[in-house]
């Protein structure tokens, strides 16, 4: 039985509504110093063909040897995806010819992957969370790279990536919009980064997506899907799905049929184009790799890795809500990046969690975004920001002055407490001084006094004037109370 369709996710065509169905195969480069079956380096940006062992180059007689760290990373990822870990898995040869595939086959896993079914819970900013099923995760080696723009008539081949370990994470077709697909990849990347199993850097090719898109009338069986290969940014994933769904709807509404095919996304044009028909696809002739024994794990090995997993985003979010009293939205913003979450905890330790979150999210993140910086490059440390929160809490400065102190700490550095002392920025809490300032403003504006007595909300104008005359140093609560008392309004 099909689940009810959310009308907001439907695409309006010329002849009615359509539902888009999205599944994804994410290729995540395993964080490891060496390749999957050789000791060659996985370092990025080296000179072409400088990280190539005899195994990677497929020299005769060379035998692959499994890298245990890559196996560990795959198992840790499976555990992080709440997935079944298969204690016995098999490496297969996937046979096809490509110039940058020296062996003439790719070592992958087919019927017996290392990780089985799991799930990812995805939070949406504008709606309820939903779950994407994980079909499987298998280990495989990457191919090299063909370079076509260095010579007018020849292509070059760089084998530095050849043999690098990839985890292919295959989702079920559980996404129903481009926004859901983008949120899924974002959440999956966050989990991988928390685990330390993939750096998720899409610009360097560490994370790439093959996106399967089909459309159907609501409630009908799945349509014919097209696969968009190697999309390398979350924004492009969204654009590719939007274009491809509308392309397929246009064909179907014109009475045509969708051909199952592989397509590429052109970011410049914002459209997909045909790469090859699935009818012409290779017969990969999978068979178990005769040079590699089945991979057999002991349950104790898996259990040991499970006990040493870090706190993952969903658990951390729940703890932030429970321990610091944060809203689920604020907690979700903070845990989206592990370093951001750690920064917040350093600020919040022993302090009011909501106040700390407010300063981290609104002031710090806002400024970092404006400057195009990440949390590691913040000029204001967690210790400095914590000091600002303390100065507000103990009444030394007001929230308005705090913003000025933050600006000075950002631009010039230094201890916020010392900044406040040396620059005379302390909040005025002396009620005598505040009362004098209130009396002066009231005396100067007799017409406004009469208006405020008739319309009490105008008392806020007097508060603003007093704050202005005191340079923002007067305690706002004291000013508010005195203004209302003097005006005789509530």
Buried (B, 14 or more C-beta within 10 A) or exposed (E): EEEEBBEEBBBEBEEEBBBBBBBBBBBBBBBBEBBBBBEBBBEBEEEBBEBBBEBBBBEEEBEBEBBEBBBBBBBBBBBBBBBBBBEEBBBBBBBBEEEBBBBEBBBBBBEBBBBBBBBBEBBEEEBEEBEBBBBBBBBBBBBBBEBEEEEEEEEBBBBBBBBBBBBBBBBBBBBBBBBBBBBBBBBBBBBBBBBEBBBBEBEEBBBBBBBBBBBBBBEEEEBBBBBBBEBBBBEBBBBBBBBBBBBBBEBBEEEEEBEEBBBBBBEEEEBBEEBEEEEEEEEBEBEBBEEBEEBEBEEEBBEEBBEEEEBBBBEBBBBBBEEBEBEEEBBBBBBBBBEBBEBBBBBBEEBBBBBBBBBBBEBBBEBBEEEEEEBEEBBBBBEBBBBBBBBBEEEBBBBBBBBBBBEBBBEEEEEBBEBBEEEEBBBBBEBEBBBEBBEEBBEEBEEBBEEBEEEEEBBEBBBBBBBEBBEBBBBBEBBBBBBBEBBEBE
